[in-house]
């Protein structure tokens, strides 16, 4: 027990040391640190901005900083580079990828798309830069319904890469979008059995779920929404206890905003009470510090990729501003 306590104390001391050095580097390099809600708490606490994909995209498009440090995963850092091509963008660990983005290889999607020339492509932002170049407009979980409904009912649509989110939108809008067969392993793995057991054991708790979960899970939920929407719901709802069907990192902000409420994460199996995205958790305080110090690894994209991928992202931001989904 003593060794465990010493190890935890050492980690805390080391993280505090890195936090001070990171703050110093941010000032010296005129850098902005963007972090997703799924990052470890220490990184969230030191970030200049914490958010979901929509909010992070907006900040990345508007920042005047000379260096963007993205504590997230690869497609997020790519998006920041696309929106701010003249600014250096670094990612603490290039292996911080995304199972959902990986489920949609660009060469296979190109063949799929060519089979349906009369369809437009709406791609979830959780995809590679190559997929974005083949898209007409991008969406996030926070604006997906509104983006889809901005097109006429008769418009034929391919939705990629998340089939669970696509099916959820089809159900809400009455559309019949053609769905790419991709999923996020963090959300798709959550089982109805585990959730039902949690609901039975915690009858006073409301189930809050991300739309990347399977439809059977979403049908059990009291609220379905993006990470930001889930955070707002748990903050404003009168319930005192919540079961969260999403990634563990989100609980840090929920507990900070609602310290008097209880949050239970839906576990991936019987051996733990967690649901971590292994890619998100590749970023550590040490890697963050070293990446800022050395300004590497840097996100590099060709000018052609940036120009093509930027078009559907800008369309998303324009639609979102028009619908007052983000600040103008």
Secondary structure, 3 states (H helix, E strand, C coil): CHHHHHHHHHHHHHHHHHHHHHHHHHHHHCEEEEEECCCCHHHHHHCCEEECHHHHHHHHHHCCCCEEEEECCHHHHHHHHHHCCCCEEEECCCCCCCHHHHCCCHHHHHHHHHCCCCCEEEEECCCCHHHHHCCCEEECCCCHHHHHHCCCCCCCEEEECEHHHHHHHHHHHCCCCEECCECCHHHHCCCHHHHHHHHHHCCCCEEEECCCCCHHHHHHCCEECCHHHHHHHHHHCCCCEEEEECCCCHHHHHHHHCCCCEEEECCCCCCCCCCCCCCHHHCCHHHHHHHHHHCCCECCCCHHHHHHHHHHHHHHHHHHHHCCCCCC
